[in-house]
Every structure is written in C-alpha cells, then in structure tokens.
C-alpha cells in the first residue's frame, strides 16, 4: 500500500508535466500552412498548391544579397547593375518569397533579384565572383551572396474590355490585384486588357482572387478572365511531378567574395527531443522518490524492531 500511495501521485505528476512538455513542441508540428509565407502557400510545405503550370511556371536564377544594417545597398545595387549590363544581363527585383524555405529559415536577404530566362548559375556567380574583379565591388564588404535556382510564375491574365485603360485604372484604384500579387504590368490592345505577372508561385486561390479583381473592373465574370503563359516558347514545369524542395539545403553562398561549396543547414534535433528529455528526467525523479520512500519505510521498520528488542527499563 505504501508503494501505491507513493507511486500514484508521482505518476500523476509525470503525466501532467509530460503533457506540458509536449505542448512546448506543438508549434513545430502544426501544419505549416498556418504560418506559410505569402503569396499563397496552401500545401503546408512552403510551396503553394499550383495547377496553373506548364509554360506558366519557369525555372530561373535569383541572386540574393544579405548585408549588415550599415551596408550601402543603393551603391551595391548600382555596381551589380553595372556588371549585369556589361554581361548583357538585367536584374529585376523580386520578393524574397521566391527563395527556398531552407534559406529563408536562416536569413531574409536585403536584396533579391531575378536574372533573365536562360541565365545560368555560373553567369550569375560571375557577377560577384573573383573572376569579376571583385576589388571594384567596394559596396559589398561584409555581404553574403546567394545564387539560387527558383521557380517563378510567368502569367498573363487577359479580359475583353471596351476601354482597357479605364479598366486598368479601376484595378489600380481598387488595389485588389496589387494586394494579391504585388507588382504587375498591363498592356492594351483593341478591346483587350493583359495583366502580366512574373514572381513567386501563386496558389490557385490567389490566381482566382486576381481573376475576380480584374473581372470586377471590366464588368465581366471571373471565368471570362483567361489565364495563360506570357510566352509560349521555352520549357515549362509540371508541378505534379516536381519534387518538393529540400528544407535543410540552402543555395551556394559567396561570402567575402569567395565561392564556397553548398553548405547543408545543421540538422534540427526534431520537435520531440524536448519531450523525451523531459520524460527521462521525470521518470528518473519518480524512481528516486520511490527508492527514497522505500528507504525511509525500511528505516522505520528497523527502528521499531530495535525498540521492541530493548528491555523494559521499569522491570525489576
């Protein structure tokens, strides 16, 4: 009975505290869709649910720059622009959401730029590598450059409109399209408005919200807004067979003007490590309580036995 009385509260304590320990890791095992980056990640794996693919999804190379807070970003950007012009390349700004989750888990770059279609990673690294006479890249001191293969949406939304310019102005005033996808461009032709977007992958739900915004300005139904690739040449991507990005691998980093090999992100010990450590500590504490209780009981039994064996001091 003694052990039962000791064990019951001890085990209750284990259950209560182990439940608290498990709660500590709960945020790591929640669906990532609840904390996904925008625009529109629906799958819970930092990649949106995309069925607008094929020629509407392209492989491109991005150049990301992480610098300290005192860096001359405008000067750095100007030097990179000059080098790109010398190499017959252009640099266009793109949100950092386009970068792999493994990289964004470590840092949020100050600058993220997209290279033209067909540009290779070697050409991009040459813009900041030793072969590009980095001594003149004075603004890049204490900067880290990441050259990353990325997937982008290259979309064109089209809708019939009697006055395309007026529809574009209405869209800009309402702001629904800009809120959904950020930067976009518009082109007009007789009776037709085209909205072009190149940027991070959009989920199907975001694409539909853009169609709604365009249709409202044109006085049309969302189904009347066509979605097609901006270009029908080149090679697209079938998202149904595209492997998910490896979350623990980042892009090649060019640090202090020297190219390093691709470096894996240190593996996380996993969300359950705290749980098992807590359980182990609590079980050890429970065992210690039981042993100490048994020792105290045995000590009392010995003391009682000793007292019974002593002669009665009041006897003649």
Secondary structure, DSSP 8 states (H G I E B T S, - for coil): -HHHHHHHHHHHHHHHHHHHHHHHTHHHHS-GGGG--SS---SSSSS----S-BTTEEEEEEEEEE--TT--HHHHHHHHHHHHHHTT--EEE--GGGS-HHHHTT---SEEEEE-TT--HHHHHHTTSGGG-GGG-GGGTT-EEEEEEEEEEEEEEEEE-TTHHHHHHHHHHH-HHHHHHS--EEEEETTEEEEEEEEE---HHHHHHHHHHHHHHHT--GGGSEEEES-SSS--B-TTT-----TTB--EEEETTEE----B------TTHHHHHHHHHHHHHHHHHHHHHHHHHHHHHHHHHHHHHS--TT--
